[in-house]
């Protein structure tokens, strides 16, 4: 992670005592919610390293739940996030784990809602910055600092070329991309970080490409929490149904 200015170190505008344990945790929670695509009914949160040791004292529990509720890092409702989750009938459980991990501020968030479910693993690396290192069974890495596409699809020849052609024709520049797959011709996940938001028309085009199962949009800018598409249905990371 390369810090570009002092604000990358001291963190964003936030509620809470620690950019790593609170601001970063909010961003991890929001990212997990957006990967699911809708507000969760249930969240099982597995904490590792210093997150497991200090999550109550540093407010990491409040911050993670606030993110799941789509609150931003400076939202005063973070202080009452647990009560807000109870009021919204979101069941949250915390599991402090003792397994060794590469980074001390690591969390694995398992979300479910009806037939939808996802596991997102990430870490808070300082200054409110995060790294996602796993989505379900796929080993992928992204920062959520940029508008990011998660494209769940079948592994086949030409898939990446078709996706990038849609983005190229829309004038969307790719800043980072990586792919992980279960096996040759099996399920795969492509992660694309973009320099600008992808228009809904192009998201629809990607979602209807052959062998694309669903598309998720990660955007933590604070001004867009309702963009996301899934093949043959309308869902979004910040709510239920595209607006």
N, C-alpha and C positions, 0 to 999 in steps of 0.2 A: 504494500500500500504506500503510495507516494503522496505526501502532504504538500499541497500547493500554496497554502497560506496559513496565517496564524489561526484563522477561524476553523481550519480543519483539525487543529490541535485542541483548542479550548472548547470546541463543540458548538452546536446550534443553540438558538433560543429555546429554553427548556424549563420544565418543572422538574425539580429533583436535585439531589446532591451530587450526582456523578454523570458525566457525559457517557461513560462506558456502561454503567449499571442502570441508568435510567433512559437517557436519550437513545442510546444504541438499542436498548431493550424495546423501546416503543417502536423503533424502526423494524426490528426483527418481527415483532408481533404484527405490524401492519403488512409486512411482506408476506408472512404466512397466510394472513387473511386474503390477500389479493391472489395468492397462488390457488387457494381454495375456490375463489371466485364469488363467494357469498359469505354472509355472516355465519359463523359456526354455531351449532347447537351444543357442541362439546369440545373441550380442549384439554388434552393431557400434555403437560409441560415437563420435560425432563431436563434438569439443570446439572451442569458439570463444572468442575473447578471452583473458582471463586464465586461464580453464580450460585452454586449449590451451598456454599458456606455462608454467604452474606445476603441472599436474595430478599430476606425480610427487612434486614437493617438498612439496606441501601435502596429499598423501594423497587427492586427489580420485579417483584411479583406484580405490583401495581402497574408498572410500566409495560410489561408484557401483555397484561390483560387490556390495558388502555389501547395498545396497538391493535389487538384483536377486535376492539370496538371501533377501530378506525379513527382514534384520536391522534392528533399530531403531538410533537414533542413539547409544545408550549401550551397545551390545552389544560386549563385549570381542573378539568374533570378527572385528570390522572389520579389525583389524591383519593377519589372515591370510586376508582375503577372497579374494584371488587364488588361493591354494592351495585354499581351500574350493571355489571354482568349478571348479578343475581336478579335484578329487576327485568333484564332482557331474557331471562331463562337460559343463559349460557352457563353450562356446568363446567367449572374449571378445577383441575386437580394438578398439584405440583408434586414432582418426584425428584428430590435431591439424590443424585447418583454419585457413586464413588469410583467409577471407572476412569482411568487416565485418558486425557485428551490432549491434543496438540496445543490448544489455546485455552487459557483459564476461563474465559467468558463465553462458554459455549452452551447452546440450548438446542434441544430437538423438540419441535412443536407438532403435536399430532392433532389435527382438526377433523371433525366429522359433522355432517349434516345430511340426514336422510340417507340417500345412496351415495353421496359425495364424501370423499375422504382424502387427506393428504398429510404427508410428513415432511416438514421443512427443517433442515438443520443449518444453523448458522452461528456466527460468533460476533461479538462486539469488540472492535479492535482499537478503540480510542477516538476521542473527539466526536462521538456520536456516529462514527462510521461503522459499517457492518460488512461482513462477507457471508453470503449464502454458500454453503459447501455441499449441499445435498438436497434433492427434491425426490421424495419417494425412494425408489431404488436406483436413481441416477446420481452419479458423481459429477456435479457441475458447479461452477463457481461464478458468482456475479456480485456486484456491490450494491445494486439498487440506487446508485447515484444518478443513473440515466434512465430514460424510458426503456423498459426491457420487455422483450417478447419471450414467452415460454411456449414453444410449439411442441406438443405431444403428437407423435406421428409414427407411422410404420417406416422401418428402414428400407429404402429402395433407391435405386440409381436415379439421379436427377432431382431428388426432393430438394436439396439445398439450393440447387441452381434455380428452381422454380420460385422458391421463397425469396431469394435475393433479387431475382428479376422483378418481382412485384415491388420490393422496396426501392430498387434502382429507378423504376419508372415513376415512382412517387417522389423521387428526390430525397429519399431518406438515407442518410449516411450511417453505415455500420461502424461503431467504435470497437466492438469486441464480439466474437462469436465462438461458441464451442458446442460440441455434440457429444452425447454419451448414448450408448445403445446396449440393450440386454444381450443381443446376439445378432449375427448377420441375418438380415431380413426379419428381425424381431422388432419389438417396441423401441422407440428412441425418443430422446428429448433434445431439442435444439434451443439454445439460449442465445438471444441476440440483443446486445445493448446498442441503442441508437443515439445519435446526436440530437434528434428531435422526436416528437411524438409521431406515431404512425396514424394517419387518418383512418377513421372507421371504415371507409370504403375499401382500403387496402387490407385492413384486418379481416373484413368479410371475404375478400378474395383469397387470402391465405387460408382461412378456416375452411373454405370449400375446395381446396386442392385435394386431389386423390390421396388417400391414406392419412390425412390429418384428422386426428381425433378431437383435439381441442386446442385453443389458443388462450393464453392468459397474458394480461398486461400488468406489469409492475411499474407503478408511478407514485413515488412518495413526495411529489412536489407540494402537496397540500392543497392543490387547486383542481386535481383530477383524481377522483376516487370511484368513478362510475364507468370506466372503460374496460371492456373485456368481451371476448366472444368465445363461444364454444360451437363446434360444428353442429349445425341443425338446432341450436337453441340460443336464447339470449340470456347471458349471465354477465355479471360484472364484479370486480374486486371490492367495490364499496357498497354494494347493495344487491337487490334482487330484481334484475331486469334492466336492460339498457334504457337510459333516459335520453 
